[in-house]
């Protein structure tokens, strides 16, 4: 297994299929269309990583950095590869890349019904900010 940056033309369909296969934790939305992913890659190509084994994409993680804070999206590992350290390796690499950009603090969101993800992130040093509410607004 190795980790590399996403190659859109080669990888997008596999990544989309992986996300769609998640039993919980990843919900596909407007930001996951080919056009939106290409916009993301134009801004931060080094912050969209895939884990690959034998030509198959088995994991992903996306991050954003606005110059002040980081935000993580879509940590996903194929069911048959969970428990083998794939997610941890993806997280370690994306956190390292964010640190190298000067990122001091990073956030991520977990769906309220995803207890497994909450335990995973807390085990890896992430803290639940239960005093903060998340708001969203569609701008287009």
Secondary structure, DSSP 8 states (H G I E B T S, - for coil): -EEEE--HHHHHHHHHHHHHH-SSS----GGGSHHHHHHHHHHHGGGEEEEEETTEEEEEEEEEE-SS-EEEEEEEE-GGGTTTTHHHHHHHHHHHHHHHTT---EEE---TT-HHHHHHHHHTT----TT---------
